[in-house]
Amino acid sequence: MSIAVHSEPRIIALKVTKEAIISRLADGRTISVPLAWSWRLSNATPAQRNHFVIIGDGEGVHWPALDEDLSARGMLQGVPPRPPKRVHGKRREAS
């Protein structure tokens, strides 16, 4: 008999408040990061914040209207998305 075990954290539910991004993981843990952690979500409307898709069997979350992705692993490790760099007064996505 073979049992598949996920060694990676998996998000099964997500809630975005005015102050935090709160993820419920498949293993029962709940993790939270400050909303300010994501510059895209911080600048988004409540409707944009609440329009997300859990992707990759729970490996992360995608906000289509914002082109924002957060991973469960990144949230656990404290790795926020980088804001774009400014080049000659214009924004350029960080690489």
SELUMFI-161506 format. One record per residue: residue number from 1; residue in one letter; x, y, z of N, C-alpha, C, CB in turn. Coordinates in steps of 0.05 Angstrom, whole numbers, padded with zeros to 5 digits. Glycine has a CB too. Layout:
<sites>
  num  residu      nx      ny      nz     cax     cay     caz      cx      cy      cz     cbx     cby     cbz
  NUM       A       X       Y       Z       X       Y       Z       X       Y       Z       X       Y       Z
...
</sites>
This chain:
<sites>
  num  residu      nx      ny      nz     cax     cay     caz      cx      cy      cz     cbx     cby     cbz
    1       M   00017  -00023   00000   00000   00000   00000   00018   00025   00000  -00019   00000   00024
    2       S   00011   00044  -00016   00026   00069  -00019   00009   00092  -00009   00036   00073  -00048
    3       I   00021   00108   00008   00007   00132   00018   00024   00156   00010   00002   00131   00049
    4       A   00012   00175  -00004   00026   00199  -00012   00025   00219   00012   00013   00212  -00037
    5       V   00048   00228   00019   00050   00247   00041   00062   00273   00030   00068   00236   00064
    6       H   00048   00295   00036   00058   00321   00027   00078   00331   00048   00035   00341   00024
    7       S   00102   00336   00039   00122   00347   00057   00122   00377   00057   00150   00336   00050
    8       E   00110   00389   00036   00109   00418   00033   00084   00428   00047   00109   00426   00003
    9       P   00084   00452   00058   00060   00463   00070   00039   00469   00048   00066   00489   00085
   10       R   00014   00463   00054  -00007   00468   00034  -00029   00485   00046  -00019   00441   00025
   11       I  -00036   00506   00032  -00058   00524   00040  -00085   00511   00032  -00054   00552   00028
   12       I  -00103   00510   00051  -00130   00500   00045  -00151   00522   00047  -00137   00477   00063
   13       A  -00144   00544   00060  -00163   00567   00062  -00147   00592   00067  -00184   00562   00085
   14       L  -00158   00614   00057  -00144   00640   00060  -00164   00662   00065  -00127   00646   00035
   15       K  -00155   00681   00082  -00172   00704   00088  -00153   00729   00087  -00187   00702   00115
   16       V  -00162   00750   00075  -00147   00775   00075  -00163   00796   00089  -00140   00784   00045
   17       T  -00152   00807   00110  -00165   00828   00126  -00151   00855   00120  -00164   00822   00157
   18       K  -00160   00876   00133  -00147   00902   00130  -00118   00902   00140  -00163   00923   00145
   19       E  -00112   00883   00157  -00085   00882   00169  -00068   00858   00164  -00089   00885   00198
   20       A  -00080   00836   00154  -00065   00811   00152  -00074   00793   00130  -00067   00796   00178
   21       I  -00056   00775   00122  -00062   00753   00103  -00060   00728   00121  -00041   00752   00079
   22       I  -00083   00714   00124  -00085   00692   00142  -00090   00666   00126  -00107   00696   00163
   23       S  -00072   00647   00129  -00074   00621   00115  -00078   00598   00134  -00049   00616   00099
   24       R  -00097   00581   00127  -00101   00556   00142  -00088   00534   00126  -00132   00550   00148
   25       L  -00070   00519   00139  -00055   00498   00126  -00068   00471   00130  -00026   00498   00136
   26       A  -00062   00453   00111  -00074   00426   00112  -00066   00411   00138  -00065   00410   00088
   27       D  -00044   00418   00150  -00035   00403   00174  -00047   00415   00200  -00005   00404   00176
   28       G  -00065   00435   00197  -00079   00446   00220  -00068   00472   00230  -00078   00426   00242
   29       R  -00045   00480   00220  -00033   00506   00229  -00047   00529   00215  -00003   00507   00223
   30       T  -00047   00552   00228  -00056   00577   00216  -00032   00596   00218  -00081   00589   00231
   31       I  -00026   00607   00195  -00004   00627   00194  -00015   00654   00184   00019   00617   00176
   32       S  -00002   00675   00194  -00011   00701   00187   00013   00719   00182  -00028   00713   00210
   33       V   00011   00735   00161   00032   00755   00156   00018   00782   00153   00049   00748   00130
   34       P   00032   00804   00159   00019   00830   00157   00012   00836   00128   00038   00852   00168
   35       L  -00010   00850   00124  -00018   00858   00097   00004   00875   00084  -00045   00873   00098
   36       A   00017   00891   00100   00038   00908   00090   00061   00892   00078   00048   00927   00112
   37       W   00062   00867   00084   00082   00848   00074   00081   00847   00043   00078   00821   00086
   38       S   00057   00851   00032   00054   00850   00003   00046   00878  -00007   00032   00829  -00006
   39       W   00064   00891  -00020   00058   00919  -00030   00035   00919  -00049   00083   00931  -00043
   40       R   00032   00898  -00065   00009   00897  -00084  -00017   00894  -00069   00013   00873  -00104
   41       L  -00019   00877  -00050  -00044   00874  -00035  -00049   00898  -00018  -00042   00849  -00017
   42       S  -00029   00911  -00007  -00032   00935   00009  -00045   00958  -00007  -00006   00945   00020
   43       N  -00038   00959  -00033  -00048   00980  -00051  -00074   00972  -00065  -00027   00987  -00071
   44       A  -00084   00948  -00060  -00107   00938  -00074  -00133   00946  -00060  -00106   00908  -00078
   45       T  -00155   00944  -00075  -00182   00948  -00063  -00189   00922  -00048  -00203   00955  -00085
   46       P  -00208   00924  -00029  -00218   00900  -00016  -00228   00879  -00036  -00240   00907   00004
   47       A  -00241   00887  -00057  -00251   00868  -00077  -00228   00854  -00090  -00269   00882  -00098
   48       Q  -00207   00868  -00097  -00183   00856  -00110  -00170   00837  -00090  -00164   00877  -00119
   49       R  -00168   00844  -00065  -00155   00827  -00045  -00170   00801  -00042  -00153   00841  -00018
   50       N  -00196   00802  -00044  -00213   00778  -00040  -00217   00761  -00064  -00239   00786  -00028
   51       H  -00205   00769  -00087  -00208   00753  -00112  -00181   00739  -00116  -00215   00772  -00137
   52       F  -00179   00714  -00105  -00154   00699  -00106  -00161   00670  -00113  -00139   00700  -00080
   53       V  -00140   00655  -00121  -00143   00627  -00127  -00120   00612  -00113  -00141   00622  -00159
   54       I  -00127   00591  -00099  -00106   00574  -00087  -00095   00557  -00109  -00118   00557  -00063
   55       I  -00069   00557  -00112  -00056   00543  -00135  -00037   00521  -00126  -00041   00564  -00153
   56       G  -00031   00504  -00145  -00011   00483  -00141  -00017   00465  -00118   00016   00496  -00136
   57       D  -00042   00455  -00116  -00050   00437  -00094  -00044   00450  -00067  -00035   00410  -00096
   58       G  -00048   00477  -00066  -00044   00491  -00040  -00016   00502  -00035  -00051   00472  -00018
   59       E   00001   00499  -00055   00029   00510  -00051   00029   00540  -00049   00046   00501  -00074
   60       G   00009   00553  -00061   00009   00582  -00060  -00018   00593  -00067   00030   00593  -00079
   61       V  -00018   00620  -00069  -00043   00635  -00075  -00036   00655  -00097  -00054   00649  -00050
   62       H  -00055   00658  -00116  -00051   00677  -00138  -00075   00696  -00139  -00049   00662  -00165
   63       W  -00068   00722  -00142  -00088   00743  -00145  -00086   00752  -00174  -00083   00768  -00125
   64       P  -00105   00743  -00192  -00103   00748  -00220  -00103   00778  -00227  -00126   00735  -00235
   65       A  -00120   00794  -00215  -00122   00822  -00222  -00097   00838  -00213  -00146   00834  -00209
   66       L  -00082   00827  -00194  -00059   00841  -00184  -00032   00829  -00193  -00060   00841  -00153
   67       D  -00033   00807  -00207  -00009   00792  -00215   00009   00787  -00191   00006   00807  -00237
   68       E  -00003   00778  -00169   00011   00773  -00144   00009   00743  -00137  -00001   00790  -00120
   69       D   00031   00732  -00128   00032   00704  -00120   00047   00703  -00093   00046   00686  -00141
   70       L   00035   00689  -00074   00048   00684  -00049   00049   00654  -00044   00034   00698  -00025
   71       S   00071   00643  -00034   00073   00615  -00029   00070   00609   00001   00099   00603  -00039
   72       A   00060   00586   00007   00058   00577   00035   00086   00576   00047   00044   00549   00037
   73       R   00105   00566   00033   00133   00564   00042   00144   00592   00048   00150   00549   00022
   74       G   00139   00610   00030   00149   00638   00033   00137   00651   00058   00142   00654   00009
   75       M   00111   00646   00062   00099   00658   00086   00111   00646   00112   00068   00653   00086
   76       L   00116   00620   00112   00127   00607   00135   00156   00616   00140   00126   00577   00132
   77       Q   00171   00620   00118   00199   00628   00121   00203   00658   00123   00214   00618   00097
   78       G   00181   00673   00120   00184   00702   00123   00197   00715   00099   00199   00709   00147
   79       V   00190   00706   00075   00201   00717   00051   00180   00733   00035   00213   00694   00033
   80       P   00178   00759   00040   00157   00774   00026   00165   00780  -00003   00152   00801   00040
   81       P   00145   00785  -00020   00152   00793  -00048   00166   00819  -00048   00126   00795  -00065
   82       R   00185   00822  -00067   00200   00847  -00068   00185   00868  -00085   00228   00842  -00081
   83       P   00184   00892  -00075   00172   00914  -00091   00188   00920  -00116   00167   00939  -00074
   84       P   00176   00932  -00136   00192   00938  -00160   00213   00959  -00154   00173   00948  -00183
   85       K   00234   00958  -00169   00255   00978  -00167   00247   01002  -00184   00283   00967  -00175
   86       R   00256   01026  -00176   00251   01050  -00192   00275   01055  -00209   00245   01074  -00174
   87       V   00270   01058  -00235   00291   01064  -00254   00283   01090  -00269   00296   01041  -00275
   88       H   00298   01111  -00264   00293   01137  -00277   00264   01146  -00272   00298   01135  -00307
   89       G   00254   01143  -00247   00228   01152  -00240   00205   01133  -00248   00223   01178  -00253
   90       K   00212   01111  -00261   00191   01091  -00269   00195   01066  -00253   00192   01086  -00300
   91       R   00173   01052  -00249   00174   01026  -00235   00183   01004  -00254   00147   01018  -00222
   92       R   00201   00987  -00244   00209   00963  -00259   00208   00940  -00240   00237   00967  -00271
   93       E   00196   00918  -00249   00194   00894  -00232   00221   00884  -00224   00178   00872  -00246
   94       A   00224   00877  -00198   00249   00866  -00188   00253   00839  -00200   00248   00864  -00157
   95       S   00278   00832  -00205   00284   00806  -00217   00296   00787  -00197   00302   00809  -00241
</sites>
